[in-house]
Amino acid sequence: MNGVPGSIVSQTVTPFVTGITPVVGSYPVLANPSQISGQLIQQQLWSVQQSNAQLRIDQLKESIERAERAASQGKAKMARANYMNAIRIAPEPLRSSLKQRMAAVLKQARNRD
C-alpha cells in the first residue's frame, strides 16, 4: 500500500424533531405542547386532505377530457385507457356513467372495424 488506508463515505443526516415551541416576537410562548401539537397536526391534516381532494378532481377532469378527445378522434384504445383512469378515481354515480360511455366508445370502434 502506498500511504495510509482511508475510506469514502456518503451519508445523509436528518433532523429529529421532538417538539414545537411557538415564538412571538423574540420570546417563546409557554403553552401546553401537546395541545399545540394536536392543533397543528389537525390543521396540517386538513390542509393535506383538501389538496388531495383537489388533485383527485383535477386528475379526474383531465382523464375524462383526454378520453373524450381520443374517442372523438377515433382512438378507442387511448379512450379506454383514459376512461379506466377516470373510473378508478371517480365516485360511484359518475363511475357508472363513465363505464357506460367507455362501453359505447368500444362498441362503436368494433362496428367501424
FENKA-V766195 format. One record per run of one state. SS is the DSSP state (2 for helix, 1 for strand, 0 for the rest). FROM is the first residue (numbers start at 1). TO is the last residue. Records with the same first field share a line. If there is no record, write none. Layout:
BEGIN
SS->FROM-TO / FROM-TO
END
This chain:
BEGIN
0->1-22 / 25-26 / 29-32 / 73-75 / 90-91 / 113-113
1->23-24 / 27-28
2->33-72 / 76-89 / 92-112
END
